Amino acid sequence: MPRRTSRTALDRLRTPGRLTGFLKSASICVLIAGLLSPLAQTASAAEAAAPNDYCGGQCSDILPPGENGNATLAQVLLNQAFGTQPDHAEDQLGPYANLAKGYPTLTNSTINTFFNDASFGVASDQVASTLSPAGRTDVTIVRDKKTGVPHITGTTRYGTEFGAGYAAAQDRLWLMDVFRHVGRGQLTAFAGGAPSNQGLEQQFWRNAPYSEADLQAQIDNAVAANGARGQQALADANAYLAGINSYIDASDSGRYFPGEYVLTGHKDSITNAGTIEHFKITDLVALASVIGALFGSGGGGEVNNAISLMAAQERYGVTKGTEVWESFRERNDPEAVLTVHNGESFPYATKPANAQGEALPDAGSVTTEPLVHDATGTGADQSASAASATATANALTSAKRGMSNALVVSGKYTAGGHPVAVFGPQTGYFAPQLLMLQEIQGPGISARGASFAGLSMYVELGRGQDYSWSATTSGQDIIDTYAVELCQDDYHYLYHGTCTAMEKIEQKNSWAPTTADSTAKGSYTMRVWRTKYGPVEYRATAGGKKVAYTTLRSSYLHEADSIIGFQMLNDPDYVKSPQTFQSAVQHINYTFNWFYADSTHTAYYNSGNNPVRASGVDAEFPVWAQSAYEWKNWNPATNTADYTPASAHPNSIDQDYYISWNNKQAKDYTTAPWGDGSVHRGNLLEDRVKKLVAAGGVTRASLVKAMADASLADLRAEDVLPDLLKVVNSSPVTDSTAAAAVSKLQAWLTAGGKRTETSAGSKKYADADAVRILDAWWPLLAKGIFEPGLGTDLYTAVQANLPVDESPSAAHGPTGAHAGSSFQYGWWSYVDKDVRAVLGESVQGPLADKYCGGGSLSACRDTLISTLKTAAGKTAAQVYPGDDLCSAGDQWCADSIVQRTLGGIKHYNISWQNRPTFQQVVEFTSHR
């Protein structure tokens, strides 16, 4: 049976069922004609002023599929029936996709064939429309002809932010509404009970089960703690909300609101009955909690770590088992690629000499705390259970999908003498996109770039007048697990010696079929038990005592705090240098790597509230919930504590170059996810940029080419396959099946080891057989190498910490399959280190044992050839079994990127690239 593609929020709005049948009816043209009669707001052409812009036409950006993420009901129906696209809904998808085959001949003069011109302002002959929202005289929204990006210019701060809110609603109202409901754990009640919707709301609400009072308190605390900037942030947020709500009212009365409100039953297409709820300030915190959980909350996984450690100790004994576990954990691997590569050390979450307070569970006692209760109908069926299990695993793992990359080169090594940067966030691919482009110019604000929809009162990733900035997910550990000892019953625990009741937080949801989602009626209650040490995630016994394991995140109850850092980044009077940039991002409490470039300097800073742990606490494992093991000066009422100082965070100014692809930040800086070893996808950037810098004369085009080349590379082929073939070819390969496979793999390596089309648009891979063979071989060879030595239990336990593989066709993480991002997590380093050791090569930070063939080269070769023969015999249909988009055996389609529908508009899939979703190319030529 073909596998089903993992779905995400509102994937049902691809409308495979009821809407499709509805569209086949003869009345469709009549219906559309009637729906087209309400007119959208009119706008006149005018020129948008270009403020101080020091980029000299050398700033570019791209964000597929297009700026326009709103569609009326008529436009949704036309798209579903005939494939037509609303204006600017898809016009950035083609240029983005075309880079995959166009990059080899790229020059500086052709960059904007594949990117947008990101200069400030709009030339008079390129103005498509000018709008004064709600008739205001203090703000205009100008949209350009090419992409429809809003250029918001205000003469007052309030007007500027009002315009930003209005423009956000114009472009992403439905998406914003979806994600405020995700953050509140109310998606199914709002958009339907599809299993994907159930899973999404469960995944996020489990870790951020906030009441309305919690959400408001976070705003109040953030404002109170930040003086004048806090007050300004509150005023900006309120103006932004007023703009959103003004658009809601205008589009409702004018009947040009997003058609999804009709398809999900919130509005009536004939009478216009129904309500689109106004946004309120606590909705912004709910939105922020989703984005923070997706991309900026490193840590967790301590219980899984404990389980795999105990499996290792069971297999080998305590001493040897601990050694084996540590070698696979690679906390501080000497061969890991680093962002700060000058040798500077930034110790954090290092292994203590003598661990204190560890609370390892008794073997076999761990159970996951159930989230869903009292389920009925489709909330209790098999699909719902599977979605819930996946959501739980995604919520509790430390292997969070980091995504995003950065390549930044100092002006000392560039042709123009100015720093060059190519960077951006890899946030998955959605329709409409989670991010939106905008330019904001007003008192105290001057920036262009991308912001998450519904949080776009400031540009979050982009450029200012004479500087640009971007981020990648960093993943250092800001989440700890505590074992609270139970007392009285399962819902009371000891807090500083007093038996204390847990707090019960509930969210009850029910749903019924709609045109968009035909899922039958269902309901459930999500229930979280909260302690002062955070929500309960597991239950077990530890040392024979009944315990609950809780997770405490330093950004928990602080989802709104980062607004101050983003406000500073948009303020041209604040950011004037690499030092002031670093100061700004120090106010962001989520775990990110931040990069900066102006005309002279580059800089890097790792953000996040890193808690100061008690002496002897090992961040890898659960500890007892006792005062001796709490964060230093931790206040449970506010969830505040002492945090490591800015100087202790990896940071740098004017290093020769920086690369980041969610790799290790610096020497001695331990990150929560496993896999920072000798082979990491960061090596794909490191190798290329290092070579460019050594040659000198780096240009914007050559740095884009390096990024694009890495985006098509198969990490396993480039960095592990050569050593695997060394072993295989250590003796003549006499088996014809194996010899043919080796020949194909070697030819692919010689051609570059890329997953790329034979020609643009062919939808067929060059070296397709070799790609198929490696895709089939990798999981087989990993199992063949490691399972005999580790044993099945330990081999399985370590996979819970680090998946074996992450090929482009794999379904993984919150974005599912067809998501682009690949090769972040896998056993490439383990295979690399082990095979090199068996070959007798030098290995720094080796594994505790030699596993392939028990350390025998000939036995290792036998294992590899045996598994290679099995892999070569697998058909394309077996390797790529198909899903609801792709037929079985369609290799290109299995890898392809899909803009996952979060609304009613569909787009075509594009050839695979492992690349940021929003991306900038910048080289500033001067400075204020």
Salt bridges, closest charged atoms under 4 A:
ASP11 OD2 - ARG7 NE 3.62
ASP11 OD2 - ARG14 NH2 2.23
ASP11 OD2 - ARG900 NH1 3.41
ASP53 OD1 - ARG463 NH2 2.76
ASP61 OD2 - ARG448 NE 2.90
GLU90 OE2 - HIS907 ND1 2.83
ASP91 OD2 - HIS88 ND1 2.53
ASP138 OD2 - ARG136 NH2 2.83
ASP144 OD2 - HIS151 NE2 3.00
ASP171 OD2 - ARG143 NH1 3.07
ASP177 OD1 - ARG180 NE 2.47
ASP177 OD1 - HIS181 ND1 3.44
GLU212 OE1 - ARG184 NH1 2.67
GLU212 OE2 - LYS280 NZ 3.73
ASP214 OD2 - ARG530 NH1 2.90
ASP236 OD2 - ARG157 NH2 2.72
ASP249 OD1 - HIS278 NE2 2.76
ASP252 OD1 - LYS267 NZ 2.74
ASP283 OD2 - ARG180 NH1 2.83
ASP283 OD1 - ARG184 NE 2.86
GLU326 OE2 - ARG331 NH2 2.78
GLU326 OE2 - LYS351 NZ 3.37
ASP333 OD1 - LYS833 NZ 2.95
GLU335 OE1 - LYS833 NZ 2.76
GLU335 OE2 - ARG836 NH2 2.69
GLU369 OE1 - ARG539 NE 2.63
ASP374 OD2 - ARG527 NH2 3.75
GLU439 OE1 - HIS151 ND1 2.60
ASP466 OD2 - HIS927 ND1 3.48
ASP466 OD2 - ARG928 NE 2.87
ASP477 OD1 - ARG613 NH2 3.86
ASP480 OD2 - ARG613 NE 2.77
GLU485 OE1 - LYS545 NZ 3.83
ASP489 OD1 - HIS492 ND1 2.81
ASP490 OD1 - LYS546 NZ 2.81
GLU503 OE1 - ARG530 NH2 3.06
GLU506 OE2 - ARG527 NE 2.56
ASP517 OD1 - ARG12 NH1 3.40
GLU537 OE1 - ARG206 NH1 3.15
GLU559 OE2 - ARG553 NH2 2.98
ASP561 OD2 - HIS558 ND1 2.88
ASP571 OD2 - ARG229 NH2 2.98
ASP598 OD2 - HIS927 NE2 3.69
ASP618 OD2 - ARG331 NH2 2.95
GLU620 OE1 - ARG329 NE 2.62
GLU630 OE2 - HIS496 NE2 2.73
ASP654 OD2 - HIS601 ND1 2.72
ASP656 OD1 - HIS341 NE2 2.70
ASP676 OD1 - HIS680 NE2 3.72
ASP709 OD2 - ARG688 NE 2.92
ASP709 OD2 - LYS754 NZ 3.53
ASP714 OD2 - ARG716 NH2 2.79
ASP714 OD2 - ARG755 NH1 2.81
GLU718 OE1 - ARG688 NH2 2.87
ASP723 OD1 - LYS726 NZ 3.49
ASP735 OD2 - LYS869 NZ 3.15
ASP769 OD2 - LYS744 NZ 3.12
ASP769 OD1 - ARG772 NH2 3.76
ASP775 OD1 - ARG716 NH2 2.57
ASP775 OD2 - ARG755 NH2 2.77
GLU787 OE1 - LYS783 NZ 3.15
ASP805 OD2 - ARG716 NH1 3.09
GLU806 OE2 - ARG401 NH1 2.50
GLU806 OE2 - HIS812 ND1 3.55
ASP832 OD2 - ARG836 NH1 2.74
GLU841 OE2 - LYS726 NZ 2.95
ASP849 OD1 - LYS320 NZ 3.04
ASP883 OD2 - HIS818 NE2 2.82
ASP884 OD2 - ARG4 NH2 3.93
ASP884 OD2 - ARG7 NH2 2.85
ASP895 OD2 - ARG755 NE 2.91
GLU923 OE1 - ARG700 NE 3.71
